[in-house]
């Protein structure tokens, strides 16, 4: 009997917690506070954006194209032959 009453009290307390949490979450005061905080953050971002310095573009003519001769003969190396020659 006491065990069932204890479980009933636990269920009641948990349900009250969930009820009050949802009630606060969906309340108008919480919505107003969250909107005000988001609006305040957007205003702070706008202020910071105005004070940011704009850097000049210094990347003009940076790329250098290198022409490689395709006529060069490349010597093919074999790893094992290199080891045999060093002995």
C-alpha positions in Angstrom: 0.0 0.0 0.0 2.8 2.5 0.9 4.7 1.5 -2.2 1.7 2.5 -4.4 1.2 5.8 -2.6 4.9 6.6 -3.0 4.8 5.9 -6.8 1.6 8.0 -7.1 3.4 10.9 -5.4 6.4 10.5 -7.7 4.2 10.5 -10.8 2.3 13.5 -9.4 5.5 15.5 -8.8 6.9 14.6 -12.2 3.7 15.6 -13.9 3.6 18.9 -12.0 7.2 19.6 -13.1 6.4 19.0 -16.7 3.2 21.0 -16.5 4.9 24.1 -15.0 7.9 23.8 -17.4 5.6 23.8 -20.4 3.4 26.5 -19.0 6.5 28.8 -18.6 8.0 27.8 -22.0 4.8 28.7 -23.9 4.0 31.8 -21.8 3.9 35.3 -23.3 6.6 36.6 -21.0 9.0 34.0 -22.1 8.3 34.7 -25.7 8.8 38.5 -25.1 12.1 37.9 -23.3 13.4 35.6 -26.0 12.4 38.0 -28.8 14.0 40.9 -26.9 17.2 39.0 -26.4 17.4 38.1 -30.1 16.6 41.6 -31.1 19.4 42.9 -28.7 21.9 40.4 -30.2 21.0 41.6 -33.7 21.5 45.2 -32.7 24.9 44.4 -31.2 25.9 42.6 -34.4 24.9 45.7 -36.4 27.0 47.9 -34.2 30.0 45.6 -34.5 29.6 45.5 -38.3 29.8 49.3 -38.5 33.1 49.4 -36.6 34.8 46.6 -38.6 37.6 47.9 -40.9 37.4 47.0 -44.5 40.7 45.6 -45.9 41.9 46.4 -49.3 42.2 43.7 -51.9 45.9 43.0 -52.5 45.6 39.8 -54.4 45.8 41.2 -57.9 48.2 39.5 -60.3 49.3 37.0 -57.6 49.1 33.9 -59.8 52.2 33.1 -61.8 51.9 30.6 -64.5 54.9 28.4 -65.0 55.4 26.7 -68.4 56.9 23.3 -68.2 58.7 21.7 -71.0 57.1 18.5 -72.0 60.1 17.5 -74.0 62.3 16.9 -71.0 63.2 13.3 -70.5 62.5 12.2 -67.0 64.7 9.5 -65.6 62.7 6.7 -64.1 64.0 5.6 -60.7 63.6 2.2 -59.3 63.9 2.0 -55.6 65.5 -1.4 -55.4 68.1 -0.6 -58.0 69.0 2.5 -56.0 69.6 0.4 -52.9 71.7 -2.1 -54.9 74.0 0.6 -56.3 74.8 2.0 -52.8 76.2 -1.2 -51.5 
